[in-house]
Amino acid sequence: MERERQLMNDKRAQERAYLKKMLNENESNKAKANAQHAAEKEQDVQALQEYGKMLDKQDNDRQREFEQRERRAQEFMNQLATSVIHKQQSRKQQEDEALARYEHERESRLRMEDQRRMERETREKMQMRQLLDR
């Protein structure tokens, strides 16, 4: 009986040791699982941060591209405006030159007409004098 009791006590001690070992292993596994879960959370946070940085970069790239398009469009419009202004100035200069030529030619014609008239009047006066002198 004493031996049976001793066996039972030994068996209980073994069971307690086994249970303690199991509890320790469970605690260890739980700690590992918590550590792994924390590491996964940290990785998720880092992945989200990287994703956020990527989205920010894409937004910045889009904004920069938009600004470049705006700048190119503005430059194009400025070139068009400059071209139109140059054409208008050229047209005005051509008109001014044509008007100046016209005025010059008109003055030349008027002078020639005046000169012819004066020559004719002079001839007529001379003819009158000749007639009167006769």
N, CA, C and O atoms as a GROMACS GRO file, in nm:
protein
  536
    1MET      N    1   0.080  -0.118   0.000
    1MET     CA    2   0.000   0.000   0.000
    1MET      C    3   0.086   0.126   0.000
    1MET      O    4   0.060   0.225  -0.068
    2GLU      N    5   0.184   0.114   0.077
    2GLU     CA    6   0.276   0.227   0.082
    2GLU      C    7   0.339   0.243  -0.055
    2GLU      O    8   0.360   0.355  -0.103
    3ARG      N    9   0.366   0.138  -0.114
    3ARG     CA   10   0.426   0.143  -0.246
    3ARG      C   11   0.327   0.199  -0.348
    3ARG      O   12   0.364   0.278  -0.435
    4GLU      N   13   0.204   0.161  -0.337
    4GLU     CA   14   0.101   0.213  -0.426
    4GLU      C   15   0.085   0.362  -0.404
    4GLU      O   16   0.073   0.439  -0.499
    5ARG      N   17   0.085   0.402  -0.280
    5ARG     CA   18   0.076   0.543  -0.250
    5ARG      C   19   0.196   0.618  -0.308
    5ARG      O   20   0.184   0.726  -0.365
    6GLN      N   21   0.307   0.558  -0.292
    6GLN     CA   22   0.429   0.619  -0.346
    6GLN      C   23   0.419   0.627  -0.498
    6GLN      O   24   0.458   0.728  -0.557
    7LEU      N   25   0.369   0.526  -0.560
    7LEU     CA   26   0.352   0.525  -0.706
    7LEU      C   27   0.252   0.633  -0.749
    7LEU      O   28   0.272   0.704  -0.848
    8MET      N   29   0.145   0.643  -0.673
    8MET     CA   30   0.043   0.744  -0.702
    8MET      C   31   0.102   0.885  -0.685
    8MET      O   32   0.080   0.973  -0.767
    9ASN      N   33   0.176   0.902  -0.579
    9ASN     CA   34   0.240   1.032  -0.556
    9ASN      C   35   0.340   1.063  -0.668
    9ASN      O   36   0.348   1.175  -0.717
   10ASP      N   37   0.414   0.962  -0.706
   10ASP     CA   38   0.510   0.980  -0.816
   10ASP      C   39   0.436   1.014  -0.947
   10ASP      O   40   0.476   1.101  -1.025
   11LYS      N   41   0.325   0.939  -0.964
   11LYS     CA   42   0.246   0.961  -1.085
   11LYS      C   43   0.190   1.104  -1.084
   11LYS      O   44   0.194   1.173  -1.186
   12ARG      N   45   0.140   1.148  -0.970
   12ARG     CA   46   0.086   1.284  -0.958
   12ARG      C   47   0.198   1.387  -0.979
   12ARG      O   48   0.177   1.490  -1.044
   13ALA      N   49   0.313   1.360  -0.925
   13ALA     CA   50   0.427   1.451  -0.941
   13ALA      C   51   0.465   1.460  -1.089
   13ALA      O   52   0.495   1.567  -1.142
   14GLN      N   53   0.463   1.342  -1.153
   14GLN     CA   54   0.495   1.341  -1.296
   14GLN      C   55   0.389   1.421  -1.376
   14GLN      O   56   0.420   1.497  -1.468
   15GLU      N   57   0.263   1.399  -1.337
   15GLU     CA   58   0.155   1.470  -1.405
   15GLU      C   59   0.168   1.621  -1.381
   15GLU      O   60   0.151   1.701  -1.474
   16ARG      N   61   0.200   1.660  -1.257
   16ARG     CA   62   0.219   1.801  -1.227
   16ARG      C   63   0.337   1.857  -1.306
   16ARG      O   64   0.330   1.968  -1.360
   17ALA      N   65   0.444   1.782  -1.313
   17ALA     CA   66   0.562   1.826  -1.388
   17ALA      C   67   0.525   1.839  -1.537
   17ALA      O   68   0.563   1.935  -1.604
   18TYR      N   69   0.451   1.740  -1.585
   18TYR     CA   70   0.408   1.744  -1.725
   18TYR      C   71   0.317   1.865  -1.749
   18TYR      O   72   0.332   1.936  -1.849
   19LEU      N   73   0.222   1.888  -1.656
   19LEU     CA   74   0.133   2.003  -1.669
   19LEU      C   75   0.210   2.135  -1.662
   19LEU      O   76   0.182   2.228  -1.738
   20LYS      N   77   0.309   2.143  -1.571
   20LYS     CA   78   0.391   2.263  -1.560
   20LYS      C   79   0.468   2.286  -1.691
   20LYS      O   80   0.477   2.397  -1.743
   21LYS      N   81   0.523   2.174  -1.741
   21LYS     CA   82   0.596   2.183  -1.866
   21LYS      C   83   0.503   2.230  -1.978
   21LYS      O   84   0.540   2.316  -2.059
   22MET      N   85   0.381   2.174  -1.981
   22MET     CA   86   0.282   2.212  -2.082
   22MET      C   87   0.246   2.360  -2.066
   22MET      O   88   0.239   2.433  -2.164
   23LEU      N   89   0.223   2.404  -1.941
   23LEU     CA   90   0.190   2.545  -1.917
   23LEU      C   91   0.304   2.636  -1.961
   23LEU      O   92   0.283   2.739  -2.024
   24ASN      N   93   0.426   2.595  -1.927
   24ASN     CA   94   0.543   2.673  -1.969
   24ASN      C   95   0.554   2.679  -2.122
   24ASN      O   96   0.582   2.784  -2.179
   25GLU      N   97   0.531   2.563  -2.187
   25GLU     CA   98   0.537   2.560  -2.333
   25GLU      C   99   0.426   2.646  -2.393
   25GLU      O  100   0.446   2.718  -2.491
   26ASN      N  101   0.306   2.636  -2.331
   26ASN     CA  102   0.194   2.718  -2.379
   26ASN      C  103   0.226   2.867  -2.365
   26ASN      O  104   0.200   2.946  -2.456
   27GLU      N  105   0.283   2.904  -2.250
   27GLU     CA  106   0.321   3.043  -2.228
   27GLU      C  107   0.428   3.086  -2.329
   27GLU      O  108   0.425   3.196  -2.383
   28SER      N  109   0.522   2.996  -2.352
   28SER     CA  110   0.628   3.025  -2.448
   28SER      C  111   0.570   3.040  -2.589
   28SER      O  112   0.605   3.132  -2.663
   29ASN      N  113   0.480   2.948  -2.624
   29ASN     CA  114   0.415   2.956  -2.756
   29ASN      C  115   0.331   3.082  -2.770
   29ASN      O  116   0.328   3.148  -2.874
   30LYS      N  117   0.262   3.115  -2.657
   30LYS     CA  118   0.179   3.236  -2.657
   30LYS      C  119   0.268   3.360  -2.675
   30LYS      O  120   0.232   3.451  -2.750
   31ALA      N  121   0.381   3.363  -2.607
   31ALA     CA  122   0.474   3.476  -2.618
   31ALA      C  123   0.528   3.485  -2.761
   31ALA      O  124   0.539   3.594  -2.818
   32LYS      N  125   0.563   3.369  -2.819
   32LYS     CA  126   0.611   3.367  -2.957
   32LYS      C  127   0.503   3.418  -3.052
   32LYS      O  128   0.530   3.497  -3.143
   33ALA      N  129   0.379   3.371  -3.031
   33ALA     CA  130   0.267   3.412  -3.116
   33ALA      C  131   0.244   3.563  -3.103
   33ALA      O  132   0.223   3.633  -3.202
   34ASN      N  133   0.250   3.613  -2.978
   34ASN     CA  134   0.233   3.758  -2.958
   34ASN      C  135   0.346   3.836  -3.024
   34ASN      O  136   0.322   3.940  -3.086
   35ALA      N  137   0.469   3.785  -3.012
   35ALA     CA  138   0.584   3.852  -3.075
   35ALA      C  139   0.568   3.850  -3.228
   35ALA      O  140   0.594   3.950  -3.295
   36GLN      N  141   0.524   3.735  -3.281
   36GLN     CA  142   0.504   3.725  -3.425
   36GLN      C  143   0.391   3.819  -3.470
   36GLN      O  144   0.401   3.885  -3.573
   37HIS      N  145   0.285   3.824  -3.391
   37HIS     CA  146   0.173   3.912  -3.422
   37HIS      C  147   0.218   4.058  -3.419
   37HIS      O  148   0.180   4.137  -3.506
   38ALA      N  149   0.300   4.094  -3.321
   38ALA     CA  150   0.352   4.231  -3.312
   38ALA      C  151   0.443   4.261  -3.431
   38ALA      O  152   0.439   4.370  -3.487
   39ALA      N  153   0.525   4.162  -3.469
   39ALA     CA  154   0.614   4.181  -3.584
   39ALA      C  155   0.531   4.198  -3.712
   39ALA      O  156   0.563   4.283  -3.795
   40GLU      N  157   0.426   4.119  -3.726
   40GLU     CA  158   0.339   4.132  -3.844
   40GLU      C  159   0.270   4.269  -3.845
   40GLU      O  160   0.257   4.332  -3.951
   41LYS      N  161   0.227   4.314  -3.727
   41LYS     CA  162   0.165   4.447  -3.718
   41LYS      C  163   0.265   4.554  -3.760
   41LYS      O  164   0.230   4.646  -3.835
   42GLU      N  165   0.387   4.543  -3.713
   42GLU     CA  166   0.492   4.639  -3.748
   42GLU      C  167   0.518   4.637  -3.898
   42GLU      O  168   0.535   4.741  -3.961
   43GLN      N  169   0.521   4.516  -3.955
   43GLN     CA  170   0.540   4.504  -4.100
   43GLN      C  171   0.423   4.568  -4.175
   43GLN      O  172   0.442   4.636  -4.276
   44ASP      N  173   0.302   4.546  -4.123
   44ASP     CA  174   0.184   4.607  -4.185
   44ASP      C  175   0.192   4.759  -4.180
   44ASP      O  176   0.162   4.828  -4.278
   45VAL      N  177   0.233   4.811  -4.064
   45VAL     CA  178   0.247   4.956  -4.049
   45VAL      C  179   0.352   5.008  -4.148
   45VAL      O  180   0.330   5.110  -4.214
   46GLN      N  181   0.465   4.939  -4.157
   46GLN     CA  182   0.570   4.982  -4.250
   46GLN      C  183   0.520   4.974  -4.394
   46GLN      O  184   0.548   5.062  -4.476
   47ALA      N  185   0.446   4.867  -4.426
   47ALA     CA  186   0.392   4.852  -4.562
   47ALA      C  187   0.294   4.966  -4.592
   47ALA      O  188   0.295   5.020  -4.703
   48LEU      N  189   0.210   5.001  -4.495
   48LEU     CA  190   0.117   5.111  -4.515
   48LEU      C  191   0.190   5.244  -4.532
   48LEU      O  192   0.152   5.327  -4.614
   49GLN      N  193   0.297   5.262  -4.454
   49GLN     CA  194   0.376   5.384  -4.468
   49GLN      C  195   0.440   5.392  -4.606
   49GLN      O  196   0.440   5.497  -4.670
   50GLU      N  197   0.494   5.280  -4.651
   50GLU     CA  198   0.554   5.276  -4.785
   50GLU      C  199   0.448   5.304  -4.892
   50GLU      O  200   0.473   5.376  -4.989
   51TYR      N  201   0.330   5.246  -4.874
   51TYR     CA  202   0.220   5.267  -4.967
   51TYR      C  203   0.180   5.416  -4.969
   51TYR      O  204   0.155   5.474  -5.074
   52GLY      N  205   0.174   5.473  -4.848
   52GLY     CA  206   0.143   5.616  -4.839
   52GLY      C  207   0.247   5.701  -4.908
   52GLY      O  208   0.214   5.796  -4.978
   53LYS      N  209   0.376   5.666  -4.891
   53LYS     CA  210   0.483   5.738  -4.959
   53LYS      C  211   0.470   5.724  -5.110
   53LYS      O  212   0.491   5.820  -5.184
   54MET      N  213   0.436   5.603  -5.155
   54MET     CA  214   0.420   5.580  -5.298
   54MET      C  215   0.305   5.665  -5.353
   54MET      O  216   0.317   5.725  -5.460
   55LEU      N  217   0.193   5.670  -5.279
   55LEU     CA  218   0.079   5.751  -5.322
   55LEU      C  219   0.116   5.900  -5.325
   55LEU      O  220   0.079   5.972  -5.417
   56ASP      N  221   0.190   5.944  -5.222
   56ASP     CA  222   0.235   6.084  -5.220
   56ASP      C  223   0.324   6.115  -5.340
   56ASP      O  224   0.312   6.220  -5.403
   57LYS      N  225   0.415   6.021  -5.370
   57LYS     CA  226   0.504   6.040  -5.485
   57LYS      C  227   0.423   6.048  -5.614
   57LYS      O  228   0.449   6.131  -5.700
   58GLN      N  229   0.324   5.959  -5.627
   58GLN     CA  230   0.239   5.961  -5.747
   58GLN      C  231   0.164   6.094  -5.757
   58GLN      O  232   0.154   6.153  -5.864
   59ASP      N  233   0.111   6.140  -5.643
   59ASP     CA  234   0.041   6.270  -5.643
   59ASP      C  235   0.136   6.383  -5.683
   59ASP      O  236   0.100   6.469  -5.763
   60ASN      N  237   0.256   6.381  -5.626
   60ASN     CA  238   0.355   6.484  -5.659
   60ASN      C  239   0.392   6.478  -5.807
   60ASN      O  240   0.404   6.581  -5.874
   61ASP      N  241   0.410   6.354  -5.858
   61ASP     CA  242   0.443   6.338  -6.001
   61ASP      C  243   0.330   6.392  -6.088
   61ASP      O  244   0.354   6.461  -6.187
   62ARG      N  245   0.205   6.359  -6.051
   62ARG     CA  246   0.090   6.407  -6.126
   62ARG      C  247   0.083   6.560  -6.122
   62ARG      O  248   0.060   6.624  -6.225
   63GLN      N  249   0.104   6.616  -6.004
   63GLN     CA  250   0.101   6.762  -5.989
   63GLN      C  251   0.211   6.827  -6.074
   63GLN      O  252   0.187   6.927  -6.142
   64ARG      N  253   0.330   6.769  -6.069
   64ARG     CA  254   0.442   6.823  -6.146
   64ARG      C  255   0.412   6.813  -6.297
   64ARG      O  256   0.438   6.907  -6.372
   65GLU      N  257   0.357   6.700  -6.339
   65GLU     CA  258   0.320   6.683  -6.480
   65GLU      C  259   0.213   6.785  -6.521
   65GLU      O  260   0.220   6.843  -6.629
   66PHE      N  261   0.115   6.805  -6.434
   66PHE     CA  262   0.010   6.903  -6.462
   66PHE      C  263   0.069   7.042  -6.477
   66PHE      O  264   0.035   7.116  -6.569
   67GLU      N  265   0.160   7.078  -6.385
   67GLU     CA  266   0.223   7.210  -6.390
   67GLU      C  267   0.306   7.225  -6.517
   67GLU      O  268   0.308   7.333  -6.578
   68GLN      N  269   0.376   7.118  -6.558
   68GLN     CA  270   0.455   7.124  -6.680
   68GLN      C  271   0.364   7.142  -6.802
   68GLN      O  272   0.395   7.218  -6.894
   69ARG      N  273   0.250   7.070  -6.802
   69ARG     CA  274   0.155   7.086  -6.913
   69ARG      C  275   0.103   7.229  -6.917
   69ARG      O  276   0.093   7.290  -7.024
   70GLU      N  277   0.069   7.282  -6.800
   70GLU     CA  278   0.021   7.420  -6.793
   70GLU      C  279   0.127   7.517  -6.845
   70GLU      O  280   0.096   7.610  -6.920
   71ARG      N  281   0.252   7.495  -6.806
   71ARG     CA  282   0.362   7.582  -6.848
   71ARG      C  283   0.379   7.574  -7.000
   71ARG      O  284   0.394   7.676  -7.068
   72ARG      N  285   0.378   7.449  -7.053
   72ARG     CA  286   0.393   7.434  -7.198
   72ARG      C  287   0.276   7.500  -7.273
   72ARG      O  288   0.296   7.564  -7.376
   73ALA      N  289   0.155   7.483  -7.220
   73ALA     CA  290   0.039   7.545  -7.284
   73ALA      C  291   0.052   7.697  -7.281
   73ALA      O  292   0.022   7.764  -7.379
   74GLN      N  293   0.097   7.751  -7.168
   74GLN     CA  294   0.116   7.896  -7.156
   74GLN      C  295   0.223   7.945  -7.254
   74GLN      O  296   0.206   8.048  -7.318
   75GLU      N  297   0.333   7.869  -7.264
   75GLU     CA  298   0.439   7.907  -7.358
   75GLU      C  299   0.386   7.905  -7.502
   75GLU      O  300   0.417   7.993  -7.582
   76PHE      N  301   0.305   7.804  -7.533
   76PHE     CA  302   0.248   7.794  -7.667
   76PHE      C  303   0.158   7.914  -7.695
   76PHE      O  304   0.164   7.975  -7.802
   77MET      N  305   0.074   7.947  -7.597
   77MET     CA  306  -0.015   8.062  -7.612
   77MET      C  307   0.066   8.191  -7.628
   77MET      O  308   0.030   8.278  -7.709
   78ASN      N  309   0.173   8.204  -7.552
   78ASN     CA  310   0.260   8.322  -7.564
   78ASN      C  311   0.323   8.330  -7.703
   78ASN      O  312   0.332   8.437  -7.763
   79GLN      N  313   0.367   8.212  -7.754
   79GLN     CA  314   0.425   8.210  -7.888
   79GLN      C  315   0.320   8.251  -7.991
   79GLN      O  316   0.350   8.328  -8.083
   80LEU      N  317   0.199   8.200  -7.977
   80LEU     CA  318   0.092   8.237  -8.070
   80LEU      C  319   0.066   8.387  -8.064
   80LEU      O  320   0.053   8.453  -8.167
   81ALA      N  321   0.057   8.439  -7.943
   81ALA     CA  322   0.031   8.582  -7.926
   81ALA      C  323   0.144   8.663  -7.988
   81ALA      O  324   0.120   8.762  -8.058
   82THR      N  325   0.267   8.622  -7.964
   82THR     CA  326   0.382   8.691  -8.021
   82THR      C  327   0.376   8.686  -8.173
   82THR      O  328   0.402   8.786  -8.241
   83SER      N  329   0.342   8.570  -8.225
   83SER     CA  330   0.331   8.554  -8.371
   83SER      C  331   0.223   8.645  -8.428
   83SER      O  332   0.244   8.710  -8.530
   84VAL      N  333   0.110   8.650  -8.362
   84VAL     CA  334   0.001   8.736  -8.409
   84VAL      C  335   0.043   8.882  -8.403
   84VAL      O  336   0.016   8.958  -8.496
   85ILE      N  337   0.108   8.920  -8.296
   85ILE     CA  338   0.153   9.059  -8.281
   85ILE      C  339   0.253   9.093  -8.392
   85ILE      O  340   0.244   9.200  -8.454
   86HIS      N  341   0.349   9.001  -8.418
   86HIS     CA  342   0.447   9.025  -8.524
   86HIS      C  343   0.378   9.039  -8.660
   86HIS      O  344   0.413   9.125  -8.740
   87LYS      N  345   0.279   8.953  -8.685
   87LYS     CA  346   0.208   8.961  -8.812
   87LYS      C  347   0.133   9.092  -8.824
   87LYS      O  348   0.132   9.155  -8.930
   88GLN      N  349   0.069   9.134  -8.714
   88GLN     CA  350  -0.003   9.261  -8.716
   88GLN      C  351   0.093   9.378  -8.740
   88GLN      O  352   0.064   9.468  -8.818
   89GLN      N  353   0.206   9.373  -8.672
   89GLN     CA  354   0.305   9.480  -8.689
   89GLN      C  355   0.357   9.482  -8.833
   89GLN      O  356   0.374   9.588  -8.893
   90SER      N  357   0.383   9.364  -8.887
   90SER     CA  358   0.431   9.353  -9.024
   90SER      C  359   0.326   9.407  -9.121
   90SER      O  360   0.358   9.482  -9.213
   91ARG      N  361   0.201   9.367  -9.100
   91ARG     CA  362   0.092   9.414  -9.185
   91ARG      C  363   0.079   9.567  -9.177
   91ARG      O  364   0.063   9.634  -9.279
   92LYS      N  365   0.087   9.620  -9.055
   92LYS     CA  366   0.077   9.766  -9.037
   92LYS      C  367   0.193   9.835  -9.106
   92LYS      O  368   0.175   9.939  -9.170
   93GLN      N  369   0.312   9.778  -9.092
   93GLN     CA  370   0.429   9.838  -9.157
   93GLN      C  371   0.411   9.836  -9.309
   93GLN      O  372   0.443   9.934  -9.376
   94GLN      N  373   0.361   9.725  -9.363
   94GLN     CA  374   0.337   9.717  -9.507
   94GLN      C  375   0.233   9.821  -9.550
   94GLN      O  376   0.249   9.887  -9.653
   95GLU      N  377   0.127   9.834  -9.470
   95GLU     CA  378   0.024   9.934  -9.502
   95GLU      C  379   0.082  10.075  -9.496
   95GLU      O  380   0.055  10.158  -9.583
   96ASP      N  381   0.163  10.102  -9.394
   96ASP     CA  382   0.227  10.234  -9.381
   96ASP      C  383   0.317  10.261  -9.501
   96ASP      O  384   0.317  10.372  -9.556
   97GLU      N  385   0.394  10.159  -9.542
   97GLU     CA  386   0.483  10.176  -9.656
   97GLU      C  387   0.402  10.199  -9.784
   97GLU      O  388   0.438  10.284  -9.866
   98ALA      N  389   0.293  10.123  -9.800
   98ALA     CA  390   0.209  10.141  -9.919
   98ALA      C  391   0.147  10.280  -9.919
   98ALA      O  392   0.140  10.345 -10.023
   99LEU      N  393   0.102  10.326  -9.804
   99LEU     CA  394   0.044  10.460  -9.793
   99LEU      C  395   0.149  10.567  -9.824
   99LEU      O  396   0.120  10.664  -9.893
  100ALA      N  397   0.269  10.548  -9.773
  100ALA     CA  398   0.378  10.644  -9.799
  100ALA      C  399   0.410  10.646  -9.949
  100ALA      O  400   0.431  10.753 -10.006
  101ARG      N  401   0.414  10.527 -10.013
  101ARG     CA  402   0.439  10.521 -10.157
  101ARG      C  403   0.328  10.594 -10.234
  101ARG      O  404   0.354  10.671 -10.326
  102TYR      N  405   0.205  10.567 -10.193
  102TYR     CA  406   0.091  10.631 -10.258
  102TYR      C  407   0.101  10.783 -10.247
  102TYR      O  408   0.085  10.856 -10.345
  103GLU      N  409   0.129  10.830 -10.125
  103GLU     CA  410   0.142  10.975 -10.103
  103GLU      C  411   0.256  11.033 -10.186
  103GLU      O  412   0.242  11.140 -10.246
  104HIS      N  413   0.367  10.962 -10.190
  104HIS     CA  414   0.482  11.009 -10.268
  104HIS      C  415   0.445  11.016 -10.417
  104HIS      O  416   0.474  11.115 -10.484
  105GLU      N  417   0.382  10.910 -10.467
  105GLU     CA  418   0.342  10.908 -10.607
  105GLU      C  419   0.240  11.018 -10.636
  105GLU      O  420   0.246  11.083 -10.741
  106ARG      N  421   0.147  11.038 -10.545
  106ARG     CA  422   0.044  11.142 -10.562
  106ARG      C  423   0.110  11.280 -10.568
  106ARG      O  424   0.078  11.362 -10.655
  107GLU      N  425   0.202  11.303 -10.475
  107GLU     CA  426   0.272  11.432 -10.475
  107GLU      C  427   0.351  11.451 -10.604
  107GLU      O  428   0.354  11.560 -10.660
  108SER      N  429   0.414  11.343 -10.650
  108SER     CA  430   0.490  11.351 -10.775
  108SER      C  431   0.397  11.384 -10.891
  108SER      O  432   0.430  11.469 -10.974
  109ARG      N  433   0.281  11.318 -10.896
  109ARG     CA  434   0.184  11.345 -11.003
  109ARG      C  435   0.135  11.490 -10.996
  109ARG      O  436   0.127  11.558 -11.098
  110LEU      N  437   0.103  11.536 -10.874
  110LEU     CA  438   0.055  11.674 -10.859
  110LEU      C  439   0.163  11.774 -10.902
  110LEU      O  440   0.132  11.873 -10.968
  111ARG      N  441   0.287  11.750 -10.865
  111ARG     CA  442   0.397  11.837 -10.905
  111ARG      C  443   0.411  11.839 -11.057
  111ARG      O  444   0.429  11.944 -11.118
  112MET      N  445   0.403  11.719 -11.114
  112MET     CA  446   0.416  11.712 -11.260
  112MET      C  447   0.300  11.786 -11.326
  112MET      O  448   0.318  11.858 -11.424
  113GLU      N  449   0.179  11.766 -11.272
  113GLU     CA  450   0.063  11.837 -11.328
  113GLU      C  451   0.081  11.988 -11.314
  113GLU      O  452   0.052  12.064 -11.406
  114ASP      N  453   0.129  12.030 -11.195
  114ASP     CA  454   0.154  12.173 -11.174
  114ASP      C  455   0.260  12.224 -11.272
  114ASP      O  456   0.246  12.332 -11.330
  115GLN      N  457   0.363  12.147 -11.290
  115GLN     CA  458   0.471  12.186 -11.379
  115GLN      C  459   0.418  12.195 -11.523
  115GLN      O  460   0.449  12.290 -11.594
  116ARG      N  461   0.340  12.095 -11.566
  116ARG     CA  462   0.282  12.097 -11.700
  116ARG      C  463   0.189  12.219 -11.718
  116ARG      O  464   0.192  12.287 -11.820
  117ARG      N  465   0.107  12.242 -11.613
  117ARG     CA  466   0.016  12.355 -11.620
  117ARG      C  467   0.095  12.486 -11.633
  117ARG      O  468   0.062  12.573 -11.714
  118MET      N  469   0.200  12.497 -11.553
  118MET     CA  470   0.280  12.618 -11.557
  118MET      C  471   0.348  12.632 -11.694
  118MET      O  472   0.355  12.741 -11.750
  119GLU      N  473   0.397  12.518 -11.747
  119GLU     CA  474   0.459  12.521 -11.879
  119GLU      C  475   0.356  12.563 -11.984
  119GLU      O  476   0.384  12.644 -12.072
  120ARG      N  477   0.234  12.506 -11.971
  120ARG     CA  478   0.128  12.539 -12.066
  120ARG      C  479   0.092  12.688 -12.054
  120ARG      O  480   0.077  12.758 -12.154
  121GLU      N  481   0.079  12.734 -11.930
  121GLU     CA  482   0.046  12.876 -11.908
  121GLU      C  483   0.156  12.965 -11.964
  121GLU      O  484   0.131  13.068 -12.026
  122THR      N  485   0.279  12.921 -11.939
  122THR     CA  486   0.392  12.999 -11.991
  122THR      C  487   0.388  13.001 -12.142
  122THR      O  488   0.408  13.106 -12.203
  123ARG      N  489   0.362  12.888 -12.204
  123ARG     CA  490   0.352  12.881 -12.350
  123ARG      C  491   0.238  12.969 -12.400
  123ARG      O  492   0.252  13.042 -12.498
  124GLU      N  493   0.125  12.960 -12.330
  124GLU     CA  494   0.010  13.040 -12.371
  124GLU      C  495   0.043  13.190 -12.360
  124GLU      O  496   0.008  13.269 -12.448
  125LYS      N  497   0.111  13.228 -12.251
  125LYS     CA  498   0.151  13.368 -12.234
  125LYS      C  499   0.246  13.410 -12.346
  125LYS      O  500   0.235  13.520 -12.400
  126MET      N  501   0.336  13.324 -12.379
  126MET     CA  502   0.431  13.355 -12.484
  126MET      C  503   0.358  13.370 -12.618
  126MET      O  504   0.387  13.458 -12.699
  127GLN      N  505   0.264  13.278 -12.637
  127GLN     CA  506   0.187  13.285 -12.762
  127GLN      C  507   0.107  13.415 -12.765
  127GLN      O  508   0.094  13.479 -12.869
  128MET      N  509   0.052  13.452 -12.650
  128MET     CA  510  -0.026  13.576 -12.642
  128MET      C  511   0.066  13.697 -12.672
  128MET      O  512   0.025  13.789 -12.743
  129ARG      N  513   0.182  13.696 -12.620
  129ARG     CA  514   0.277  13.806 -12.642
  129ARG      C  515   0.314  13.810 -12.789
  129ARG      O  516   0.323  13.917 -12.850
  130GLN      N  517   0.335  13.693 -12.843
  130GLN     CA  518   0.371  13.690 -12.986
  130GLN      C  519   0.257  13.744 -13.069
  130GLN      O  520   0.279  13.816 -13.166
  131LEU      N  521   0.137  13.709 -13.032
  131LEU     CA  522   0.022  13.758 -13.106
  131LEU      C  523   0.008  13.909 -13.088
  131LEU      O  524  -0.023  13.984 -13.181
  132LEU      N  525   0.031  13.950 -12.966
  132LEU     CA  526   0.020  14.093 -12.937
  132LEU      C  527   0.133  14.172 -13.005
  132LEU      O  528   0.113  14.285 -13.050
  133ASP      N  529   0.247  14.112 -13.010
  133ASP     CA  530   0.362  14.176 -13.069
  133ASP      C  531   0.343  14.186 -13.221
  133ASP      O  532   0.407  14.274 -13.280
  134ARG      N  533   0.272  14.117 -13.281
  134ARG     CA  534   0.255  14.118 -13.425
  134ARG      C  535   0.167  14.225 -13.464
  134ARG      O  536   0.140  14.243 -13.583
   0.00000   0.00000   0.00000
